[in-house]
Amino acid sequence: MKTNKYYAAAIAAFVIWGFIPFPLRALTQYPSGQILYFRILISVFILLLLIFTVKRKEAQTTWRFYKNSSGPEKRKMLLLTLAGGALLTLNWLLFIYVINHISIQTASFSYLLCPILTAVLGFLILKEPLRKNQWAAIGLSLLSCGLIGVASFTNLVFSLLIAASYAFYLISQRVLKDHDKIVLLTLQLILGFIIIAPFYNYLRENAAAIPELQFFGPVLILSVVFTVLPLFLNLFALQELRSGTIGILMYLNPIINFMLAFLYFGEETTVQQGLAYALIFLSIILYNLKPRHKKTASFS
């Protein structure tokens, strides 16, 4: 019973993220770069408010750690924080564009692929071992990518870019795992905003510099309900639940995306794409299988 609230928080976070196509589709007529600009700006304001209230102690701890670190440690922390901000900004921009201009299926496929791609990067960069069933799952996911690529090479490229940008982001955050995630996210989004702010006129394309009032309702919902709130719920759940448990619950997000794509937004798919989706689901099940421990004989 004690862990029920943590399970509820994790499930709620991923269910909320699963419905993110709604606020994004409400902004279809606006450029993706402009949506990104205001999503980051509003999120930064909210996170700074949290930093100066409920997260002040954690922010001070992070600052003291940085202040007392050696030169190389400081450079590593700065580099990874900057990389995290750039990767997250790129990931959000690609995701917004794909949802509004390509298909929800393509965006969903990328987040089904992301955990497996993260595992491959963990093996290559962090030297994290993989079991045989996990290598088999990686092989199935590659076959799935091949089927998507044959059906639409553009969709495959966007799926891989979204998955890779977030996978590299997760890898960079594992190195910074001892620091408060809200504090790091605030720093990353500030850096991300600094990166894109000079290019606002380019990002908004031909849209008005200051959008009409109806633009800000969905963007505010996107920033508060679909960014900051689920992030808090996810971090709360991580206090008690294992990361592996969170990783499995994470699949609720793209599964809900797929359901919305077919049942609500009326997207269609080919037999070939359907087979690719089935293979990626199979690879997920295979990847998460736990090895059976052999029982040792006991003698009395």
Secondary structure, DSSP 4 states (H G I P E B T S, - for coil): -TTHHHHHHHHHHHHHHHTTHHHHHTTTTS-HHHHHHHHHHHHHHHHHHHHTTTTHHHHHHHHHHHHHS-HHHHHHHHHHHHHHHHHHHHHHHHHHHHHHHT-HHHHHHHHHHHHHHHHHHHHHHS-----HHHHHHHHHHHHHHHHHHHH-HHHHHHHHHHHHHHHHHHHHHHHTTTS-HHHHHHHHHHHHHHHHGGGHHHHTTTS-SS--HHHHHHHHHHHIIIIIHHHHHHHHHTTTS-HHHHHHHTTHHHHHHHHHHHHTS-----HHHHHHHHHHHHHHHHHTPPPPPPPPP---
